[in-house]
Amino acid sequence: MTPLTLHIEGMSCGHCLNAVNRALSALPGVADLRVRIGRADLNYDPAQLDCARIASAVTAAGYRATPDPAA
């Protein structure tokens, strides 16, 4: 498993948290998911998906995600 921190723009409420949580939880290979306003921390299996696909799922939910290069 590979750790990943995403900075997520556009989140402001519990609905936002739930939308991002649902989008990321639906991806195969995502584990240890923690979503907070403006941020998601997770572990993922690189054999099943990559950062671009993870960010794309957040975009499809209506938000903008960028990986944290320092994490």
Stockholm file with secondary structure:
# STOCKHOLM 1.0

chainA/1-71         MTPLTLHIEGMSCGHCLNAVNRALSALPGVADLRVRIGRADLNYDPAQLDCARIASAVTAAGYRATPDPAA
#=GR chainA/1-71 SS CEEEEEEEESCCSHHHHHHHHHHHHTSTTEEEEEEETTEEEEEECTTTCCHHHHHHHHHHTTCEEEECTTC
#=GC SS_cons        CEEEEEEEESCCSHHHHHHHHHHHHTSTTEEEEEEETTEEEEEECTTTCCHHHHHHHHHHTTCEEEECTTC
//
